[in-house]
């Protein structure tokens, strides 16, 4: 973007959060992430460097509108929609349900979790992810569990569900254990029927780190 200390073409540049970007290059970066469909962002270097992490809705709208207004992008340009309601792969069309349930007594016993701790609340949030048209196995399960408290409620509302609605929480991948194609979550959720060993006392911190590390360009 800069040659011998001089800007090539000021029309091509945009300032976001105090950093200067080439509109076309930024558009292509976001577009690549989106066009990959239901997987995490494809450019971990950029994401780990924290330039725009994640690409917010406002940033996407700004890049698109400025690109069209300045004649850099065709007037017909629009972002692809790869959400669970409109994914190209019909098996990944889905929806979710959130319920509140009483915690089973065995979950609340010391030693239940992988670190020897117990589930921390007498009630829990049960989030069921449903893909009604799937043909391959949904692995490891459908209903993820979270303690019923304010911290986890904020995580669910502000991070987990936006990632799901972006089409980035679940994807098709080869199962390491089964060596076959399955629909699988991209972060280490805990499922109420078969994965207590993934729960531990610092689970919220780990989930926060996973979301941050693999944060897709859809948020």
Residue pairs with C-beta under 8 A, 6 or more apart in sequence:
1 7
1 8
1 12
1 13
1 20
1 22
2 8
7 13
11 70
11 72
12 22
12 23
12 24
12 70
12 72
13 20
13 21
13 22
13 23
14 20
14 21
14 22
14 23
14 26
14 62
14 63
14 66
15 21
16 52
16 59
16 62
17 52
19 51
19 52
21 51
21 52
23 63
23 66
23 67
23 70
23 72
23 73
24 67
24 72
24 73
26 52
26 63
27 63
27 64
27 67
27 72
27 73
27 77
29 43
29 46
29 217
30 55
30 59
30 60
30 63
30 79
30 217
31 79
31 80
32 42
32 43
33 41
33 42
33 43
33 55
33 216
33 217
33 218
34 79
34 80
34 82
34 217
34 218
35 80
35 82
36 42
37 82
37 87
37 88
37 89
37 92
37 167
37 171
38 82
38 87
38 89
38 92
38 167
38 168
38 170
38 171
38 172
39 168
39 171
39 186
39 216
40 168
40 186
40 214
40 215
40 216
41 47
41 54
41 214
41 215
41 216
41 217
46 53
47 53
47 54
47 215
48 213
52 59
53 212
53 215
54 215
54 216
54 217
54 218
54 219
55 217
55 218
55 219
56 219
57 219
60 79
64 73
64 77
64 78
64 79
66 72
67 73
67 77
68 74
68 75
68 77
82 88
82 166
82 167
82 218
83 165
83 166
83 167
84 92
84 93
84 94
84 95
84 131
84 164
84 165
84 167
84 170
85 93
85 95
86 93
87 93
87 167
89 172
90 133
91 131
91 133
91 134
91 135
91 136
91 172
91 183
92 131
92 134
92 167
92 170
92 171
92 172
92 183
93 131
93 132
93 133
94 129
94 130
94 131
94 132
94 170
95 130
96 127
96 128
96 129
96 130
96 161
96 164
97 127
97 128
97 130
98 125
98 126
98 127
98 128
98 156
99 125
99 126
99 128
100 123
100 124
100 125
100 126
100 148
101 123
101 124
101 126
102 122
102 123
103 119
103 121
103 122
103 123
103 124
106 112
107 118
107 119
107 124
107 196
108 118
108 119
108 122
109 118
110 116
110 117
110 118
111 118
112 118
112 119
112 196
112 199
113 119
113 196
113 197
113 199
113 200
113 201
114 196
114 197
114 198
114 199
114 200
115 200
115 201
115 202
117 199
117 200
117 201
119 147
119 199
120 147
120 149
120 201
121 147
121 148
121 149
123 148
124 145
124 146
124 147
124 148
125 145
125 146
125 147
125 148
125 152
125 153
125 156
126 143
126 144
126 145
126 192
127 143
127 144
127 145
127 146
127 156
127 160
128 142
128 143
128 144
129 138
129 142
129 143
129 144
129 164
129 169
129 170
129 185
130 142
131 138
131 170
131 183
134 183
136 172
136 180
136 181
136 182
136 183
137 178
137 180
137 182
137 183
138 182
138 183
139 175
139 178
139 182
139 183
139 184
140 184
140 185
140 191
140 194
140 195
141 191
141 192
141 193
141 194
141 195
142 191
143 191
143 192
143 193
144 185
144 189
144 190
144 191
144 192
145 190
145 191
145 192
145 199
146 152
146 155
146 156
146 190
151 204
152 204
155 204
155 207
155 208
159 207
159 208
159 211
160 169
160 207
160 211
162 218
162 219
163 169
163 211
163 215
163 216
163 218
163 219
164 170
166 216
166 218
166 219
167 218
168 186
168 216
168 218
169 185
169 186
169 187
170 183
170 184
170 185
170 186
171 183
171 184
171 186
172 181
172 182
172 183
172 184
173 181
173 182
173 184
174 180
174 181
174 182
175 181
175 182
175 184
186 214
187 207
187 210
187 211
187 214
188 198
188 206
188 207
188 210
189 195
189 198
190 196
190 198
190 199
190 203
200 206
